[in-house]
Amino acid sequence: MSNNNTNSNKINVPEARAAMEQFKCEVANEIGVPLKKGYNGDLTSAQNGYVGGYMVKKMIEKQEQMMAEKNQG
């Protein structure tokens, strides 16, 4: 079932847009995906998915680290 009110590209904190774009570029570079600023329609869905998945993995790792540090202190 489709929800027409959902925008998967929505940034929840608009002030973070530039930082998220930078993070995406860093991740793509790290994993060897040739992401560039602007149009990236030449990338495969697998390449795009890999970038997104790796971003999520890195964000979860960072959050876990922050939680662990909070519990130690």
C-alpha positions in Angstrom: 0.0 0.0 0.0 1.4 3.4 -1.0 1.4 6.4 1.2 1.4 9.5 -1.0 2.2 11.8 2.0 5.6 10.2 2.5 8.7 11.7 0.9 11.7 9.3 1.4 14.1 12.2 0.5 12.8 14.5 3.3 15.4 15.8 5.6 13.9 15.9 9.1 16.3 18.7 10.2 16.7 21.0 7.2 19.8 22.6 8.7 21.5 19.2 8.3 21.1 19.0 4.6 24.6 20.1 3.7 26.2 17.9 6.3 24.2 14.9 5.0 25.2 15.6 1.4 28.9 15.8 2.5 28.5 12.5 4.5 26.9 10.8 1.5 29.8 11.9 -0.7 32.4 10.7 1.9 30.7 7.3 2.2 30.5 6.9 -1.6 34.1 7.7 -1.9 35.0 5.3 0.9 33.2 2.4 -0.8 34.3 3.3 -4.3 31.0 4.5 -5.8 31.6 7.3 -8.3 29.0 9.7 -6.8 29.3 13.3 -8.0 27.4 16.5 -7.2 24.4 16.9 -9.3 22.9 14.3 -11.5 23.8 10.7 -10.7 21.3 8.8 -12.9 24.1 6.8 -14.4 24.6 4.9 -11.1 22.8 1.6 -10.7 20.2 1.1 -8.0 22.6 -1.3 -6.4 25.3 1.4 -6.1 22.8 3.9 -4.7 21.5 1.3 -2.3 25.0 0.4 -1.1 25.7 4.1 -0.4 22.5 4.5 1.6 22.9 1.2 3.4 26.5 2.0 4.4 25.4 5.5 5.6 22.8 3.9 7.9 25.4 1.4 9.2 27.9 4.2 10.0 25.1 6.3 11.7 24.1 3.3 13.8 27.7 2.6 14.8 28.2 6.2 15.8 25.0 6.2 17.9 26.0 3.0 19.6 29.4 4.5 20.4 27.8 7.6 21.9 25.4 5.5 24.0 28.3 3.3 25.3 30.3 6.4 26.2 27.3 7.9 28.0 26.8 4.7 30.0 30.5 4.6 31.0 30.6 8.2 32.2 
